[in-house]
Amino acid sequence: MTRIWIYRILRGTAASLLLGACLGGLEATIGLRSGVTEMLLPLPRLQLWALGAGTAGAIAALLGLVLSAAIGAVAGHDPETLALALDTDRDPRHPWLPWVLGGVFAVVGILLVLPPAFRLPPGLAGRAVPMLGLPLVGAAAFAISARFFLRRVDQTGKGAGVALLGLPVILVLSMSLAVSAPMRGGKKGGGRAREGLPNVLLISVDGLRADHVGREGRVRTGSLNWLAAHGVSFEQATTPSTAEAPPLAALLTGMHPLNSTFVADGQRLPRRVPGEGKPLRTLAEILGEEGFRTGAFVSSAALDARATGLDRGFEVYDDGVHGGIPGAAHLAVPTLRNWVRWARTGRADPPAILRPSASTLIQFERWLAYHYDENFFAWVHLSDPRMPHLMAEGQEAALVDPIPGEAGRGYGARVAQMDEVLGELLKALEQDGLMERTLIVVVGSRGLIPGSVRPSVGEPWSHVPAILHGPGLQEGVSLSQQVRLEDMAPTVLSAAGLRRSRMADGVSLVTTMSDSRSLTALKALTLAPPRADGQSAAALRAGRWKLVRDPRGTSALYDLVRDPEELHDRKDSAKQAGELTSALNGLIGRKSPRVVLPPLDPGRAAQLRGLESAL
């Protein structure tokens, strides 16, 4: 009996390994054909499939060993089975193996649906129970079917080949389907979208302060300065939010975070305009309908496609910032492994949530190799300035007037290093003949105070650079009018030849570039990330004047020309204080905005905590 028991353990472990690998391989195959938004070549697709099959198979093998040892020790010892074993000179599998495989199916299946169940939005949370119950139903059906099938095989010997080859055939089939999955962002039929329309390259940089860019900047940024000298720069551009993801949603939609209700990291961009019901469209959706190929390449886990909804309209949305096998974040077992690892420290580590700009641009250039002869809209988001763990060597000569202290010098060095990387990109575009037919937009999504633990609405956070360069634009124009990040969406459409004076809350700045007097005076509203109680600080900027209101309701007025560091309250300027207070009350009411954050899955919560600490 000991020999039979050992054989059962070995057979059960091997069968469980194959079953788990099949389930993991099928998960990877389904993801590659639907959920994975990155552009993966055949070899990375095979690696992703192998990761899914291997990790699920390893768990199943371990579980199968335990179940085979337990079930195999007590099942199949009845007289009928023993007699059958003597007659056929082999140990029948039907009394014990189906229940081993059924248990493995149930446990591995639950593990595979656990992350999607946790990620369900609050309105669909009730579906979590059926999702978790589905593997149990499938496991029961599989075990019962296997029992009847194996009983027939054991008693008649017919179907033994199917029993031996069934799971391996499914495994090979899932591998072939994964490798042959259509590549996102690959070549399609058709040529350029429309003759005469430029490409659009939108580059956003998290943590890029306005005072570190330009001829008077604290750091030498030769690449950005060259773009400004040969294009249009906006001296007074303001971000609508100093959170991480909301200003980028405003950049893509033209809608202020307060109106889109996407005001905090952890929320999601709605598909429809709140209170109106009409679709909330993104630049990618609009340009995609015009025939542009669309791709996004981001460097921060804050912009995760599933969590934020910022991937709408993009054929390719590369948010694989973890540095491992591309697409691994879409697999359940690696995701659960990260959740467990992050639970020990309470937050994700920086390399798992932030990606250096050089790595992000490699992904962009790989995609561009397929579409350089077509109209394309690409969004590249870089995060180097806000990555204190990123070493920037050899940049001392670029520091003109760095922020005092080690943190300030490190920040300036990272800005200079990022500028060098952008310079390499511009050279590559020039060599490919793309500069003369590409509209390049570079903006800071928010600023930064090195070493600060919490964003505010102060000028170092809210005042950002904005530069446009491309065909049809004047060269060397510098505009001092107040503009907003949400104005960039309609400006891009107008500059690309798709005339649109407004898009949501944003207004086109194209006419202003030729006639600075044509722009109606704009007021820029900036919100800080919500505190633990859901309230946010707010600031309203109009030219040289800025009104700041904290969550307690107290306010201060600053003259940014005489007091750029915002040290002296000028509420004695009754006219400006009264006008801005009335305007701010009209936008947000007399109290600070309050946000109710949705529940987050353990992984997303750990990512956001890690991002908050990586400043």
C-alpha positions in Angstrom: 0.0 0.0 0.0 2.9 2.4 0.6 4.0 2.0 -3.0 0.5 2.7 -4.3 0.2 5.7 -2.0 3.5 7.1 -3.3 2.4 6.5 -6.9 -0.8 8.4 -6.1 1.1 11.3 -4.8 3.3 11.5 -7.8 0.4 11.1 -10.3 -1.8 13.6 -8.4 1.0 16.2 -8.2 1.8 15.9 -12.0 -1.9 16.1 -13.0 -2.4 19.1 -10.7 0.6 20.8 -12.2 -0.9 20.4 -15.6 -4.3 21.6 -14.5 -2.9 24.6 -12.8 -0.7 25.5 -15.8 -3.8 25.2 -18.1 -5.8 27.6 -15.9 -2.9 30.1 -15.6 -2.2 29.8 -19.3 -5.9 30.4 -20.2 -5.9 33.5 -17.9 -2.8 34.9 -19.8 -4.4 34.1 -23.1 -7.7 35.8 -22.3 -5.7 38.8 -21.0 -3.6 39.1 -24.1 -6.7 39.0 -26.3 -8.7 41.5 -24.2 -7.3 43.0 -21.0 -3.6 43.7 -21.7 -3.2 47.2 -23.1 0.5 47.1 -23.8 2.1 46.4 -27.2 3.7 43.0 -26.8 5.8 41.3 -29.4 5.6 37.5 -29.8 8.5 36.8 -27.4 7.1 38.9 -24.5 3.7 37.3 -25.1 5.3 33.9 -24.7 7.0 35.1 -21.6 3.7 36.4 -20.1 2.0 33.1 -20.9 4.8 31.2 -19.3 4.7 33.3 -16.2 0.9 32.8 -15.9 1.1 29.0 -16.6 4.2 28.6 -14.4 3.1 30.4 -11.3 -0.4 28.9 -11.3 1.1 25.5 -12.1 3.5 25.7 -9.2 0.7 26.5 -6.7 -1.4 23.8 -8.1 1.4 21.2 -7.9 2.0 22.1 -4.2 -1.7 21.8 -3.5 -2.0 18.6 -5.5 0.8 17.0 -3.5 -1.0 17.7 -0.3 -4.4 16.6 -1.5 -3.0 13.5 -3.2 -1.3 12.5 0.0 -4.5 13.1 2.1 -7.2 11.8 -0.3 -5.0 9.0 -1.7 -4.5 7.6 1.7 -8.2 7.0 2.4 -9.9 6.7 -0.9 -9.9 3.7 -3.2 -9.5 1.0 -0.5 -13.0 -0.5 -0.8 -13.2 -4.2 -2.0 -14.6 -3.3 -5.4 -11.7 -1.0 -6.2 -9.1 -3.4 -4.8 -10.5 -6.2 -6.9 -10.3 -4.0 -10.0 -6.7 -3.2 -9.2 -5.9 -6.9 -8.9 -7.6 -7.7 -12.2 -6.0 -4.9 -14.2 -2.6 -4.8 -12.3 -2.9 -1.1 -11.8 -4.3 1.4 -9.3 -7.6 2.8 -10.5 -7.7 6.6 -10.5 -11.4 7.3 -10.4 -11.9 7.0 -6.6 -9.3 9.7 -5.7 -7.9 11.7 -8.6 -11.1 13.6 -9.5 -11.4 15.0 -6.0 -7.8 16.0 -6.0 -8.2 17.9 -9.3 -11.5 19.3 -8.2 -9.9 20.8 -5.1 -7.0 22.2 -7.1 -9.4 23.7 -9.6 -11.4 25.4 -6.9 -8.4 26.9 -5.1 -6.5 28.1 -8.2 -9.7 29.3 -9.7 -10.5 31.4 -6.7 -7.0 32.9 -6.7 -7.4 33.8 -10.3 -10.6 35.7 -9.8 -9.6 37.3 -6.4 -7.9 40.4 -7.8 -10.7 41.2 -10.3 -13.3 40.7 -7.5 -11.4 43.2 -5.3 -11.2 45.7 -8.1 -15.0 45.9 -8.8 -16.3 49.4 -8.4 -18.6 50.1 -5.5 -21.8 49.8 -7.6 -20.8 46.3 -8.8 -19.5 45.0 -5.5 -22.4 42.6 -5.3 -20.9 40.7 -8.2 -17.9 39.6 -6.1 -19.7 36.7 -4.5 -20.9 35.2 -7.8 -17.4 35.7 -9.2 -15.8 33.8 -6.2 -18.6 31.1 -6.4 -18.0 30.5 -10.1 -14.7 28.5 -9.6 -16.5 26.4 -7.0 -19.2 25.5 -9.4 -16.7 24.8 -12.2 -14.6 22.7 -9.8 -17.6 20.6 -8.8 -18.6 20.1 -12.5 -15.0 19.2 -13.4 -14.6 16.7 -10.6 -17.9 15.0 -11.3 -17.2 14.8 -15.0 -13.6 13.5 -14.4 -15.0 10.9 -12.0 -17.4 9.4 -14.6 -14.8 9.6 -17.3 -12.0 8.0 -15.3 -14.3 5.3 -14.0 -14.9 4.3 -17.6 -11.2 4.4 -18.4 -10.3 2.3 -15.3 -12.9 -0.3 -16.0 -12.7 -0.6 -19.8 -9.3 0.9 -20.7 -11.0 3.0 -23.4 -10.1 6.7 -23.5 -6.7 6.3 -21.8 -5.1 8.4 -24.5 -7.5 11.2 -24.0 -6.9 11.0 -20.2 -3.2 11.3 -20.8 -3.2 14.0 -23.5 -6.2 16.1 -22.5 -4.5 18.7 -20.2 -1.3 18.9 -22.3 -3.3 19.5 -25.4 -5.2 22.4 -23.7 -1.9 23.8 -22.4 -0.3 23.8 -25.9 -3.5 25.3 -27.4 -3.5 28.2 -24.9 0.2 28.8 -25.6 -0.4 29.0 -29.3 -3.4 31.3 -28.9 -1.4 33.6 -26.6 1.6 33.9 -29.0 -0.7 34.4 -32.0 -2.9 37.0 -30.2 -3.2 40.2 -32.3 -0.6 42.7 -31.3 -2.0 46.0 -30.0 -0.7 48.9 -32.0 0.6 46.9 -34.9 0.3 47.8 -38.5 -3.2 48.0 -40.0 -4.4 48.7 -43.5 -4.6 52.2 -44.8 -2.1 55.1 -45.0 -2.0 58.5 -43.5 -5.2 59.8 -41.9 -5.3 63.1 -43.8 -2.8 64.9 -45.8 -1.7 68.1 -44.2 -2.5 67.1 -40.6 0.4 67.0 -38.3 1.2 64.2 -35.8 0.7 65.1 -32.1 3.2 64.2 -29.4 2.0 65.2 -25.9 4.7 65.0 -23.2 3.6 65.6 -19.6 6.1 65.7 -16.8 5.1 65.1 -13.2 6.9 67.4 -10.7 8.3 69.8 -13.3 8.4 73.3 -11.9 8.2 76.4 -14.0 11.2 78.0 -12.4 13.4 75.2 -13.5 12.8 75.7 -17.2 13.7 78.5 -19.6 16.6 80.9 -20.0 16.1 82.2 -16.4 15.6 78.7 -15.0 17.4 77.3 -12.0 18.7 74.4 -14.2 20.1 74.4 -17.8 17.4 72.6 -19.8 18.8 72.9 -23.3 16.2 70.7 -25.0 13.2 72.4 -23.5 14.7 75.8 -24.1 15.3 74.9 -27.8 11.6 73.9 -28.2 10.5 77.2 -26.6 12.9 79.2 -28.8 11.4 77.6 -31.9 7.9 77.5 -30.7 5.5 79.1 -28.2 5.9 79.1 -24.4 3.4 80.1 -21.8 4.9 81.9 -18.8 1.8 81.7 -16.6 0.4 78.2 -17.0 -1.4 76.7 -14.0 -2.4 73.1 -13.2 -5.9 72.5 -12.0 -4.8 70.0 -9.4 -1.7 69.1 -7.5 -2.7 65.5 -7.2 -1.0 63.1 -9.7 -3.7 61.7 -12.0 -6.5 64.4 -12.0 -4.5 67.1 -13.8 -3.7 64.6 -16.5 -7.4 63.8 -16.9 -8.0 67.5 -17.4 -5.2 67.6 -19.9 -6.8 64.9 -22.0 -10.4 66.0 -21.6 -10.3 69.8 -21.2 -12.5 69.4 -18.2 -11.5 70.7 -14.7 -11.3 68.0 -12.1 -14.0 69.7 -10.1 -16.5 69.3 -12.9 -15.4 65.8 -14.0 -15.5 64.6 -10.3 -12.0 63.1 -10.8 -10.3 65.2 -8.1 -8.3 62.7 -6.2 -5.9 59.8 -6.9 -7.9 56.7 -6.3 -10.9 57.9 -8.2 -11.7 57.1 -11.8 -12.5 59.3 -14.9 -16.3 58.9 -15.6 -17.5 58.1 -19.1 -20.2 60.7 -19.0 -20.2 64.3 -17.9 -21.6 64.3 -14.3 -25.1 65.9 -14.2 -25.4 66.1 -18.0 -25.2 62.5 -19.2 -23.4 63.4 -22.4 -20.1 61.4 -23.2 -16.9 62.8 -21.6 -14.5 62.4 -24.6 -10.8 62.4 -24.5 -8.2 63.7 -27.0 -7.4 60.1 -27.9 -11.0 59.3 -28.7 -11.4 62.4 -30.9 -8.1 62.0 -32.8 -8.7 58.2 -33.1 -12.0 58.9 -34.9 -10.0 61.2 -37.3 -7.8 58.3 -38.2 -4.9 58.9 -35.9 -3.1 55.9 -34.4 -3.1 56.4 -30.7 -0.6 55.3 -28.0 0.1 56.2 -24.4 3.3 55.5 -22.4 3.2 56.4 -18.7 5.8 56.2 -16.0 3.7 56.0 -12.8 1.4 53.5 -11.3 -1.0 56.3 -10.4 -2.1 56.3 -14.1 -3.0 52.6 -14.2 -5.4 52.0 -17.0 -7.9 49.8 -15.1 -7.9 52.1 -12.0 -8.1 55.5 -13.7 -9.9 55.0 -17.0 -7.3 57.2 -18.7 -6.8 54.6 -21.4 -10.0 55.5 -23.2 -9.3 56.0 -26.9 -5.8 54.6 -26.9 -5.0 51.5 -29.0 -1.9 51.0 -26.8 -1.7 52.1 -23.2 1.7 51.0 -21.7 1.4 51.3 -17.9 3.8 48.5 -17.1 6.0 50.4 -14.7 7.1 47.4 -12.5 10.1 46.6 -14.6 9.3 42.8 -14.8 7.7 40.9 -17.7 5.4 43.3 -19.6 1.7 42.6 -18.8 2.5 40.8 -15.5 0.3 43.2 -13.6 -2.7 41.7 -15.4 -2.1 38.2 -14.0 -3.6 37.2 -10.7 -0.8 35.3 -9.0 1.9 37.9 -9.5 -0.6 40.5 -8.4 -1.4 38.6 -5.2 2.3 38.1 -4.5 2.8 41.9 -4.7 -0.1 42.5 -2.4 1.3 40.2 0.2 4.8 41.7 -0.1 3.5 45.3 0.1 1.3 44.4 3.1 4.5 44.0 5.2 5.6 47.6 4.7 2.1 49.1 4.1 3.2 50.6 0.7 4.7 49.7 -2.6 8.4 50.2 -3.2 9.3 52.9 -5.8 10.8 50.6 -8.5 7.4 48.8 -8.6 5.4 52.0 -9.1 7.7 54.4 -11.0 9.6 54.0 -14.3 12.6 56.0 -15.5 11.9 58.2 -18.5 14.5 56.3 -20.6 12.6 53.0 -20.2 9.3 54.7 -21.0 10.7 56.3 -24.2 12.0 53.0 -25.3 8.4 51.6 -25.3 7.3 54.7 -27.2 10.0 54.4 -29.8 9.2 50.7 -30.3 5.5 51.7 -31.0 6.6 54.6 -33.2 8.6 52.2 -35.4 5.2 50.8 -36.6 3.5 54.2 -37.2 6.2 56.8 -38.2 4.5 57.0 -41.7 1.0 57.4 -40.4 -0.7 60.2 -38.5 -0.3 59.4 -34.8 -1.2 60.8 -31.4 1.1 59.8 -28.7 1.0 60.7 -25.0 4.2 60.2 -23.0 4.2 60.8 -19.3 7.5 61.1 -17.4 8.1 61.1 -13.7 11.9 61.6 -13.3 11.8 64.9 -11.3 9.6 63.3 -8.5 11.8 60.1 -8.2 14.2 60.7 -5.3 15.6 57.2 -5.6 16.7 57.9 -9.2 20.4 58.7 -9.3 21.3 61.5 -11.7 25.1 61.4 -12.1 27.2 64.1 -13.8 24.6 66.9 -13.8 26.4 69.3 -11.5 27.3 71.6 -14.4 23.6 72.0 -15.3 22.7 73.4 -11.8 22.6 77.2 -12.1 20.7 78.1 -9.0 19.4 74.9 -7.4 17.1 74.8 -4.5 19.2 74.8 -1.3 19.9 71.4 0.3 20.6 67.9 -0.9 17.0 67.3 -1.9 16.9 70.5 -4.0 20.2 69.6 -5.8 19.0 66.1 -6.5 15.8 67.4 -7.9 17.6 69.8 -10.2 19.9 67.0 -11.4 16.9 64.8 -12.2 15.3 67.6 -14.2 18.6 68.1 -16.2 18.9 64.4 -16.8 15.3 64.2 -18.0 16.0 67.1 -20.4 18.9 65.2 -21.8 16.7 62.2 -22.4 14.2 64.4 -24.2 17.0 65.8 -26.3 17.8 62.3 -27.5 14.2 61.8 -28.4 14.1 65.1 -30.4 17.3 64.0 -32.3 15.6 60.7 -33.2 12.5 62.5 -34.4 14.7 64.8 -36.5 16.6 61.8 -38.0 13.3 60.1 -38.9 12.0 63.3 -40.6 9.2 63.7 -38.1 10.0 67.0 -36.4 8.6 69.1 -39.3 5.3 67.3 -39.3 4.8 66.8 -35.6 3.1 69.1 -33.1 5.0 68.7 -29.8 3.4 69.8 -26.6 5.4 69.7 -23.3 3.7 70.5 -20.0 4.3 70.0 -16.4 1.3 68.3 -14.8 2.3 69.8 -11.4 5.3 71.2 -9.7 7.1 70.0 -6.6 8.9 71.1 -3.4 11.8 68.6 -3.0 11.4 66.7 0.3 7.8 67.8 0.8 5.5 65.1 2.0 2.2 66.7 0.9 1.3 68.7 -2.2 -0.3 72.2 -1.7 -1.7 74.9 -3.9 1.5 77.0 -3.5 3.2 78.3 -6.7 6.0 75.7 -6.6 3.2 73.1 -7.0 0.7 74.9 -9.2 2.8 77.0 -11.6 4.0 74.7 -14.4 5.8 75.1 -17.8 3.9 74.7 -21.1 5.6 74.7 -24.5 4.2 74.1 -28.0 6.4 73.4 -31.0 5.3 72.4 -34.5 4.2 73.3 -38.0 2.2 76.4 -38.4 3.2 77.9 -35.1 5.2 81.1 -34.7 8.7 80.8 -33.4 10.1 82.3 -30.3 6.7 83.6 -28.9 6.5 83.9 -25.1 3.0 84.7 -23.7 2.5 86.1 -20.2 -1.3 85.7 -20.1 -2.8 83.4 -17.5 -3.6 80.0 -19.1 -4.7 76.6 -17.7 -3.7 73.0 -18.3 -7.2 72.2 -19.4 -6.8 74.7 -22.2 -4.3 72.5 -23.9 -6.8 69.9 -25.2 -8.7 72.4 -27.5 -5.4 74.1 -28.3 -4.0 70.8 -29.6 -7.1 70.2 -31.7 -7.0 73.7 -33.2 -3.2 73.6 -33.8 -3.6 70.2 -35.5 -6.1 71.7 -38.0 -9.2 70.3 -36.3 -10.8 73.6 -35.5 -12.4 73.7 -32.0 -12.5 76.9 -30.0 -13.6 75.0 -26.8 -13.4 71.6 -25.3 -15.3 71.1 -22.1 -13.9 73.9 -19.8 -10.9 74.6 -21.9 -10.5 77.3 -24.5 -8.2 77.2 -27.5 -5.1 79.4 -27.2 -4.2 79.3 -30.9 -5.5 82.8 -31.7 -3.7 84.1 -28.7 -0.4 83.0 -30.1 -0.8 85.5 -33.0 -2.7 88.2 -31.1 -2.1 88.1 -27.3 -4.9 90.7 -26.9 -7.6 88.2 -28.2 -7.6 86.1 -25.0 -10.3 86.8 -22.5 -8.8 87.1 -19.0 -8.8 83.6 -17.5 -9.0 82.6 -13.9 -7.2 79.3 -12.9 -8.6 77.2 -10.1 -6.2 74.8 -8.5 -7.2 72.1 -5.9 -4.9 70.3 -3.6 -5.3 66.6 -2.9 -8.0 65.9 -0.4 -7.0 65.4 3.3 -8.0 62.4 5.3 -11.4 64.1 6.0 -12.0 64.6 2.3 -11.5 68.4 2.2 -9.1 70.2 -0.1 -7.4 73.5 -0.2 -8.2 75.7 -3.2 -6.5 78.6 -5.0 -7.8 80.9 -7.6 -5.2 82.7 -9.8 -5.9 85.7 -12.0 -2.9 87.4 -13.4 -0.7 88.7 -10.6 -3.3 88.0 -7.9 -3.9 84.7 -6.1 -6.5 83.8 -3.5 -5.9 80.8 -1.4 -8.5 79.1 0.8 -7.6 76.3 3.2 -10.0 73.5 4.3 -10.8 75.5 7.5 -12.3 78.2 5.4 -9.7 80.9 6.1 -8.3 82.7 3.1 -5.3 84.8 2.0 -4.5 87.0 -1.0 -1.1 87.2 -2.5 0.5 89.6 -5.1 2.7 87.2 -7.1 4.7 90.0 -8.7 5.8 91.6 -5.4 5.6 88.5 -3.3 6.3 85.4 -5.5 7.0 83.3 -2.4 3.5 84.0 -1.0 4.6 85.2 2.3 2.4 88.4 2.8 -1.4 88.4 2.9 -2.7 91.3 0.9 -6.4 91.1 1.8 -6.2 94.8 2.4 -6.5 95.1 -1.4 -10.3 95.1 -1.1 -11.1 95.2 -4.8 -9.0 92.2 -5.8 -9.9 90.3 -2.6 -13.6 90.9 -3.2 -13.5 89.9 -6.9 -11.6 86.7 -6.4 -13.6 85.7 -3.4 -16.9 86.1 -5.3 -15.4 84.2 -8.2 -14.1 81.4 -6.0 -17.5 81.1 -4.2 -19.1 80.8 -7.6 -16.9 77.9 -8.5 -16.7 75.9 -5.3 -19.1 77.5 -2.9 -18.2 79.1 0.4 -16.8 75.8 1.8 -13.9 73.7 0.6 -14.7 70.9 -1.7 -15.3 67.5 0.1 -14.4 64.2 -1.6 -15.6 60.7 -0.6 -12.9 58.3 -1.9 -14.1 54.9 -3.1 -12.8 51.7 -1.5 -9.5 50.6 -2.9 -8.2 47.1 -3.4 -5.1 46.3 -1.2 -2.7 46.6 -4.2 -4.0 50.0 -5.3 -4.0 51.4 -1.8 -0.4 50.3 -1.3 0.6 51.8 -4.7 -0.9 55.2 -3.8 0.7 55.2 -0.4 4.0 54.4 -2.0 3.6 57.3 -4.5 2.7 59.7 -1.8 6.0 58.9 0.0 8.1 59.1 -3.3 8.3 62.9 -3.5 
